Amino acid sequence: MNTPTTHLGASAPEAARLALPLRFVVGVIGALLLALAAFYLLLRPPADDIRAMTLFLAGTAGLSVVAGYGAYSLGWVRRAPRIIWTLVGGYVLASLLTFLNVWVTARLMFTSHHDFMLATVLLLFAGGIATSLGYFLSAGLRDSLTTLNRAAQEVAGERLDTRVPVVGDNEIADLGRSFNRMAAQLEATAEKQRELERLRRDLIAWVGHDLRTPLSSIRAIVEALADRMVDDPATVERYLRTARQDINSLSLLIDDLFEMAQLDAGGLPLDRAPNSIADLVSDTIESFSALAAAQGVRLQGSAEPGVDPVFIDAGKIGRVLANLVDNALRHTRAGGVVQVTATTAPGGVRVEVADSGEGIDAADLAHVFERFYRGEKSRNRATGGAGLGLAIARGIVEAHGGQIGVESSPGVGTRFFFSLPRG
């Protein structure tokens, strides 16, 4: 897809393009009127002198307008190879016009040749001083722009941590601040891109691992059955049961990946309606009761009166509860307790899943909601899934406008909690 290039100023209206020359003309006219007013108030000249001075000043003002506009229309500012040349040239032109105005006036009014020569020398001196001062002041502007240019080249060379010093509140300072914001955004974008690339590589490695293990098991079982290496009915039944479990694991992993893709795209569909959190807690306890009993874990739940109704997608929040309870049961030893509670909270409800398991190390606690993160690094499916359950839970809760968190003490237990707005 071709992206159109935007040229700043290319579509400016005619009035905007004429604004700067118009201001210049207005300034010259203002200077002419101010000079004539001062001439009249200070000298009280006769009418003939006023007419003569008016004609003379109007002529020199017109010459100044022609010279200034000519330099502007010829693109002096844009064509100069160095901005300092442009600025110094402006000072020189201003000095020349000043010299011309005053010198011609002195030529017409001074009767003494000595005084006229003295005025000429003083005008030349003043013009030189003005030009030197202009060069000196312009050098600071040039240095600021040079610093910006050097920084831009470093950013172009992927030195995205480059920043420029900002001093003052003028346009150059504003440009410096804008440059620093741009560089910071580019640095953040590059860091995010590196993180996405790392996640992509990890995704391939982790999904490959989680797919390969059940597929290898299924392949071995199918080959054994196909080659009639197993003919004992009990063993065949056990093989088929194992294959069914592996197929279920693959199906769950694919479902998790699809749901994560929807969350990443911001397109997770929510069928929200007034629903009962108490019923969801009860259903979750019932669905995991057999597993908890088999593991020797006491699973219990409760809902505070007044928690219902809540405007949620019951299926999705049920998925969150199932993921949290499944995670709690995986990490709770026999004789332990998993407690699910739902209570009212300001503006909504709060659901907690607490266990008396081994807890989570402090180094792992900040990462438990990251996709594919597993505190148990061997990625043994007997001790955990693909590492997507908690990431999906967070995505679903946040899609509802809620928040999710975790607190844990190693050797004591873990408490996951999430809050949801009522409406």
Residue pairs with C-beta under 8 A, 6 or more apart in sequence:
20 72
21 69
21 72
24 65
24 68
24 69
24 72
25 65
28 61
28 64
28 65
29 61
31 61
32 57
32 58
32 61
35 57
36 50
36 53
36 54
36 57
39 45
39 50
39 53
40 50
43 49
45 53
56 104
56 105
56 108
57 101
60 97
60 100
60 101
60 104
63 97
63 100
64 97
64 101
67 93
67 97
68 93
68 97
71 89
71 93
76 86
76 89
77 86
80 86
80 89
82 142
83 138
83 141
83 142
83 145
84 135
84 138
84 139
84 141
84 142
87 134
87 135
87 138
87 141
88 131
88 134
88 135
88 138
90 134
91 130
91 131
91 133
91 134
91 135
91 138
92 127
92 131
94 130
95 126
95 127
95 128
95 130
95 131
96 127
98 123
98 126
98 127
98 130
99 123
99 124
99 127
102 119
102 123
103 119
103 120
103 123
106 115
106 116
106 119
106 120
107 116
110 116
110 119
141 172
144 172
144 176
145 172
147 164
147 165
148 164
148 172
148 175
148 176
148 179
151 162
151 163
151 164
151 179
151 183
152 179
154 162
155 162
155 183
155 186
158 190
160 183
160 186
160 187
160 190
161 183
161 187
162 183
163 180
163 183
163 184
164 176
164 179
164 180
165 176
166 173
166 176
166 177
166 180
167 173
199 371
202 372
203 371
203 372
206 372
206 379
206 386
206 387
207 253
207 257
207 386
209 379
210 253
210 379
210 381
210 386
211 250
211 253
213 381
214 246
214 247
214 249
214 250
214 381
215 246
215 250
217 242
217 243
217 246
218 243
218 246
218 247
221 239
221 240
221 242
221 243
222 243
224 230
224 239
225 236
225 239
230 236
230 239
249 381
252 385
253 385
253 386
253 388
256 385
256 386
256 388
256 389
256 392
257 388
259 268
259 392
259 395
260 371
260 388
260 391
260 392
260 395
262 268
262 269
263 392
263 395
263 396
263 399
268 316
268 395
268 396
268 399
270 313
270 316
270 399
270 400
271 313
271 315
272 311
272 312
272 313
272 400
273 311
273 312
273 313
273 314
274 309
274 310
274 311
275 308
275 309
275 310
275 311
275 312
275 314
275 317
276 308
276 309
276 310
276 314
277 303
277 307
277 308
277 310
277 312
277 317
277 342
277 349
277 351
277 420
278 303
278 307
278 308
278 342
279 308
280 314
280 317
280 318
280 321
281 301
281 302
281 303
281 321
281 340
281 341
281 342
281 351
282 301
282 303
283 318
284 301
284 318
284 321
284 322
284 325
284 340
285 299
285 300
285 301
285 325
285 340
287 322
288 299
288 322
288 325
288 326
288 329
289 299
291 329
292 298
292 299
292 329
292 338
295 329
295 332
295 334
296 334
296 335
297 329
297 332
297 333
297 334
297 335
297 336
297 337
297 338
298 336
298 337
298 338
299 325
299 329
299 337
299 338
299 340
300 337
300 338
300 339
300 340
301 339
301 340
301 341
301 342
302 340
302 341
302 342
303 341
303 342
304 341
304 342
304 343
304 344
306 344
307 342
307 343
307 344
307 349
310 348
310 349
310 420
310 422
311 421
311 422
311 423
312 400
312 420
313 396
313 400
316 396
316 399
316 400
317 396
317 400
317 420
319 392
319 393
319 396
320 392
320 393
320 396
320 397
320 418
321 340
321 351
321 353
323 389
323 390
323 392
323 393
324 353
324 390
324 393
324 416
325 338
325 340
325 353
326 385
326 389
327 389
327 390
327 416
328 338
328 353
328 354
328 355
328 357
328 414
328 416
329 338
329 355
330 383
330 384
331 355
331 357
331 358
331 414
332 338
332 355
332 356
332 357
333 357
333 358
336 355
336 356
336 357
337 355
337 356
338 353
338 354
338 355
338 356
339 352
339 353
339 354
339 355
340 351
340 352
340 353
341 351
341 352
341 354
342 349
342 350
342 351
342 352
343 349
343 350
343 352
344 350
345 419
347 421
347 422
348 402
348 419
348 420
348 421
348 422
349 419
349 420
349 422
350 417
350 418
350 419
351 417
351 418
351 419
351 420
352 415
352 416
352 417
353 415
353 416
353 417
354 413
354 414
354 415
354 416
355 413
355 414
355 415
356 412
356 413
357 413
357 414
358 410
358 411
359 408
359 409
359 410
359 411
359 412
359 413
359 414
360 368
360 375
360 406
360 408
360 410
360 414
361 375
361 410
362 410
364 373
364 375
365 406
365 408
367 373
368 375
368 390
368 406
369 390
369 391
369 393
369 394
369 404
369 406
370 391
371 387
371 388
371 391
372 386
372 387
372 388
372 391
373 387
373 391
374 384
374 387
376 383
376 384
379 387
393 404
393 418
394 404
397 403
397 404
397 418
397 420
398 404
400 420
400 421
401 420
401 421
402 418
402 419
402 420
402 421
403 418
403 419
404 416
404 417
404 418
404 419
405 416
405 417
405 418
406 414
406 415
406 416
406 417
407 414
407 415
407 417
408 414
408 415
